[in-house]
Amino acid sequence: MDHSNMQQGTDLTAILLYIGIVIIAFAIAGYVLAVKTSKANTSRLKKAEKQALQKKQKSTLMIAHVLLTLAILCIGTALIQRSSSTYSIEKLNYNASIQVTTDKDFGRGHSEMPLKYEMSIPTSGTHSPHDLKFGFYAERPPYEKLVHNLEHGDIIIYYHPDAQTELLDKLRYLVNFKKAGAGVLAVPNPDVPSDQEVVVTAWTKTMQLTKFDDASVGTFIYQNINKGPEQIPPEIRRGGGTM
């Protein structure tokens, strides 16, 4: 992993937050000054002096508005960068030694009809023309749609419906990771073998784990995400569920 780039990103985020806070302070000072100017006793001032004072107030307010807008932009950009760095796919590059099965490719046709798959947990084959949003699922959607997600390079982590809270929390974290137009889904599945805690799949790829392991699952995601036979640009796919 490129730790220097990650550190630079963190430094830039902190700088943007600091700049945003400083600009907000100046904006507030501008608003306070404008309020004081509007409340000033102008009864003894001449008309020209009153007009000059009103013009000053308007200018101060305009500057304060501009500063506030800049502050929002800086802080917003910093928060977006912080969020993206939190779920940078590079964080999953554990480079762990994993055992992955390369499954038979059963094709990638489309059908609106219910389908039967040769594999108990399919990783390819004819599927629905509709896919699913990335994220954590409390109920299993149809395989027909899940296989479509695999076609687009998504990763699906299947877990037992009665999984422990600790595992579910880890899965809720992992579903935030994305790469280009592909993402991660966590799905309960009674077809997960009783002696396995999770089954992790990509297009024609399966990894079974008797015990969930952060490094193994992270490595699988890092190595296989966005490698399906049909890759959709992120600006079109927007988190899945669009095809």
URLINVEN-V30952 format. One record per pair of residues at least 12 apart in sequence whose ideal C-beta (glycine too) atoms are under 6 Angstrom apart, sorted by the first residue. I is the first residue (numbers start at 0). J is the second residue. Records with the same first field share a line. If there is no record, write none. Layout:
# URLINVEN-V30952
I->J, J
This chain:
# URLINVEN-V30952
0->89, 92
8->84
12->77, 80, 81
15->73, 76, 77
16->77
18->73
19->70, 73, 74
22->66, 69, 70
23->70
25->66
26->63, 66, 67
29->59, 62, 63
30->63
32->59
33->56, 59, 60
36->56
37->56
86->175, 176
88->176, 178
91->217, 220, 221
92->221
93->214, 217, 218
95->214, 215, 218
97->215, 218, 219
99->204, 206
100->205
102->122, 203, 205
104->123, 203
105->123, 124
107->150
108->125
109->128
110->125
114->143
119->190
120->190, 198
121->142, 146
122->149, 200, 203, 205
123->203
124->146
126->143, 146, 147
127->143, 144, 147
129->144
130->144, 147, 148, 239, 242
131->144, 148, 239, 240
132->238, 239, 240
133->182, 183, 184, 238, 239
134->174
135->171, 174, 185
136->186
139->186, 187, 188
149->202
150->227, 229
151->227, 229, 231
152->181, 225, 226, 227, 230
153->181, 182
154->183, 201, 220, 224
155->184, 186, 200
156->170, 185, 197, 199
157->186, 188, 191, 198
158->187, 197
159->191
160->187
166->211
170->185
178->224, 225
179->225, 233
180->231, 232, 233, 236
181->224, 225
182->239
195->207, 209
196->208, 210, 211
197->211
199->216, 219
201->223
202->227
204->223
206->219
